[in-house]
Amino acid sequence: MSYKQDRFEEILRDMAARFVALESNRKSMITVTRVAATEMGDTATIFFTVFPDNQEEAALDFLKRQRSDFRAFVKYNA
């Protein structure tokens, strides 16, 4: 993996973490752990952990609902 790819993924991970911190309801702690992006950067998978574990499904539902808002957040802050 190239330096450019690593840097892109790190920037996207930081943006995802900031977005979650701003938008979450704080009933659970969601931590963005890493991002895996395609080489062209058109698709990315964001990995996260949740505490407590029993809130994992609710956190995943929340993050899925916020996908379009996250895209707008990235476009605005890029």
C-alpha positions in Angstrom: 0.0 0.0 0.0 1.3 3.4 -0.9 1.9 6.4 1.4 -0.8 8.3 -0.5 -3.4 5.5 0.2 -2.4 5.3 3.8 -2.7 9.0 4.3 -6.1 9.1 2.5 -7.4 6.3 4.8 -6.1 8.1 7.9 -7.7 11.4 6.9 -11.0 9.6 6.3 -10.8 7.8 9.6 -10.3 11.1 11.4 -13.2 12.7 9.6 -15.4 9.7 10.5 -14.4 9.9 14.1 -15.2 13.6 14.2 -18.6 13.1 12.5 -19.6 10.3 15.0 -18.5 12.5 17.9 -20.7 15.4 16.6 -23.8 13.3 15.6 -24.1 10.5 18.1 -26.5 10.5 20.9 -23.8 9.3 23.4 -25.9 6.4 24.6 -22.9 4.2 23.6 -19.3 5.0 22.9 -18.5 4.5 19.2 -14.8 4.4 18.2 -13.7 4.5 14.6 -10.8 2.0 14.4 -9.7 2.0 10.8 -10.8 2.6 7.2 -10.2 0.4 4.2 -10.6 2.3 0.9 -10.3 1.2 -2.7 -7.3 2.4 -4.6 -9.3 5.0 -6.5 -10.9 6.1 -3.2 -14.5 5.8 -4.5 -15.5 3.1 -1.9 -14.5 2.9 1.7 -15.3 0.6 4.5 -15.3 2.1 8.0 -14.6 -0.2 10.9 -15.7 0.7 14.4 -16.1 -0.7 17.9 -19.0 0.0 20.3 -19.1 0.0 24.1 -21.2 -1.5 25.7 -21.4 -4.5 23.3 -25.2 -4.7 23.6 -25.5 -1.4 21.8 -23.7 -2.6 18.6 -26.8 -3.2 16.5 -28.2 0.2 17.4 -24.9 1.9 16.6 -24.8 0.1 13.2 -28.3 1.2 12.4 -27.4 4.8 13.4 -24.3 4.8 11.2 -26.2 3.3 8.2 -28.8 6.1 8.5 -26.2 8.7 8.6 -24.3 7.7 5.4 -25.5 10.5 3.2 -24.9 13.1 5.9 -21.4 11.7 6.4 -20.7 12.0 2.6 -21.9 15.7 2.8 -19.7 16.2 5.9 -16.6 14.8 4.0 -17.4 17.0 0.9 -17.8 20.1 3.0 -14.6 19.5 5.1 -12.3 18.2 2.4 
